[in-house]
Each structure stands twice: as structure tokens, then as C-alpha cells.
Amino acid sequence: MAELATIARPYAEALFKASGSDLGGTSTWLDELAAVASNVQLQQFAGNPSVTASQTFDVIAGVVKATLPEAAKNFLRAVIDNGRISVLPEIASQFRALKNAKTGSSDATVYSAFALEGAALADLAGTLEKRFGRKLNLTVELEPDLIGGVRVVVGDEVLDTSVKARLEQMKVALIS
């Protein structure tokens, strides 16, 4: 949605410049705010004309798990005062893109049939970084339908080594 991207860009760029060397910390609290702001009920609450900006701020600050730093509170107040709660997920996305461009890394989602932790995740990360030629910020999501193996999505690239994909390839080969 181009409109959301256009609205979010100045917020993401300003926050990126203001973050300085604490990009990781800013990214953490911004992602949490974006997750809370993506809730449909919260957006309806914030859009209600009888609800004040301070009430919306109190609700969001109460839902967030961690204590927000002062910069996060100020940013959240600015977003709420300008009626841009619904844009927070896009702001977080653009901020992440700016952060990745600066650090030379990419976000990657690993879909796995089983939980990946510790050494297995570290080994997979090393292999994937060699394969894609850049540092990857891995997020693991469980997808039992894969049966086994993993499916990795990095931007518009997909690496599918799952059992499900191999079975589909065998099915196509047998049918044709």
C-alpha cells in the first residue's frame, strides 16, 4: 500500500537518524510497538473520537511488555498525536530496512517443522549466510506441514529444502 509507505517514510527516517548508535535497541521497542499497534481492536479504540491521545498512550504503554525508554515514549506520543497508530507496523518495517542497509544484513524467515534452538540454529545461520552471501537476522516460525527440513525466505529469494517440497517435486515428475 503506497499511501502507508509514503506516510511512514518520514517517521522511519527521523527515528533512524535520532537512534544514532542504538539501532538494535530502537528496533526492539519499535517492533514491539508495531505488534501492539497492529491489533484491530486497538486501532478501533484509538480511532474513537471520544478517546483522548493520553488514553491511547496509556493503553499501549500498559500492553507493552517491557518498560519503554523515554525516546520510545516520545516517539509513541508523536505518532498518536498525529493519528498514525495504524502506520506503526509500516514504520517498523521501513526502519528495519534502513537498519539492514546500514549494517549490510537482511531479514530472513526460517520455516521449520520442528523448533530450532541453540547450536542447530547457529549452524543453520552460518550455512545460510554463506549461501546468501550476507549477514542474516533469522526469525524461526514453526510450520508442521513441512514434515521435515526448512524453507527459508530472504527478501524475494526462497530456499526450500523441506520434505513437503521434495514430495511435490516427485509428484510432478511422476505425473509428467
HUGIJO-V654623 format. One record per residue. N is the residue number from 0. D_LAST is the distance of its C-alpha to the last C-alpha in Angstrom with 1 decimal. Layout:
BEGIN
N | D_LAST
N | D_LAST
END
This chain:
BEGIN
0 | 39.7
1 | 41.8
2 | 45.1
3 | 44.8
4 | 44.0
5 | 47.0
6 | 49.3
7 | 48.1
8 | 48.3
9 | 52.2
10 | 52.4
11 | 49.8
12 | 51.5
13 | 54.9
14 | 54.0
15 | 52.3
16 | 55.5
17 | 57.7
18 | 55.8
19 | 56.8
20 | 56.0
21 | 54.9
22 | 51.4
23 | 50.0
24 | 52.6
25 | 52.2
26 | 48.5
27 | 48.9
28 | 51.3
29 | 49.5
30 | 46.2
31 | 48.1
32 | 49.9
33 | 46.6
34 | 45.1
35 | 48.3
36 | 48.4
37 | 44.8
38 | 46.1
39 | 46.2
40 | 49.4
41 | 51.1
42 | 50.3
43 | 51.8
44 | 54.8
45 | 55.3
46 | 54.9
47 | 57.6
48 | 60.7
49 | 63.1
50 | 61.6
51 | 63.2
52 | 61.6
53 | 63.5
54 | 62.1
55 | 58.5
56 | 59.3
57 | 60.7
58 | 57.7
59 | 55.2
60 | 57.5
61 | 57.9
62 | 54.2
63 | 53.4
64 | 53.5
65 | 55.2
66 | 58.5
67 | 57.9
68 | 59.8
69 | 62.1
70 | 59.8
71 | 57.1
72 | 59.7
73 | 60.9
74 | 57.4
75 | 56.5
76 | 59.8
77 | 59.0
78 | 55.6
79 | 57.1
80 | 60.1
81 | 57.9
82 | 55.7
83 | 52.5
84 | 51.4
85 | 48.0
86 | 47.4
87 | 47.9
88 | 44.2
89 | 43.6
90 | 46.7
91 | 45.4
92 | 42.1
93 | 43.9
94 | 46.4
95 | 43.6
96 | 42.1
97 | 45.6
98 | 46.2
99 | 42.9
100 | 43.7
101 | 47.1
102 | 46.0
103 | 43.0
104 | 40.6
105 | 37.7
106 | 36.8
107 | 33.7
108 | 32.3
109 | 30.8
110 | 28.9
111 | 29.1
112 | 28.7
113 | 32.1
114 | 35.4
115 | 35.9
116 | 39.6
117 | 42.0
118 | 40.9
119 | 37.2
120 | 37.2
121 | 39.4
122 | 37.1
123 | 34.1
124 | 36.2
125 | 37.2
126 | 33.7
127 | 32.4
128 | 35.5
129 | 34.8
130 | 31.1
131 | 32.1
132 | 35.4
133 | 37.7
134 | 39.5
135 | 37.6
136 | 39.1
137 | 36.9
138 | 36.5
139 | 34.8
140 | 33.2
141 | 32.0
142 | 28.6
143 | 28.1
144 | 24.6
145 | 23.4
146 | 24.3
147 | 25.3
148 | 25.4
149 | 26.2
150 | 25.0
151 | 27.6
152 | 28.3
153 | 30.9
154 | 31.6
155 | 28.4
156 | 26.7
157 | 24.5
158 | 23.8
159 | 21.6
160 | 21.9
161 | 21.7
162 | 20.1
163 | 18.6
164 | 16.7
165 | 15.6
166 | 14.4
167 | 12.4
168 | 10.8
169 | 10.1
170 | 8.7
171 | 6.2
172 | 5.5
173 | 5.7
174 | 3.8
175 | 0.0
END
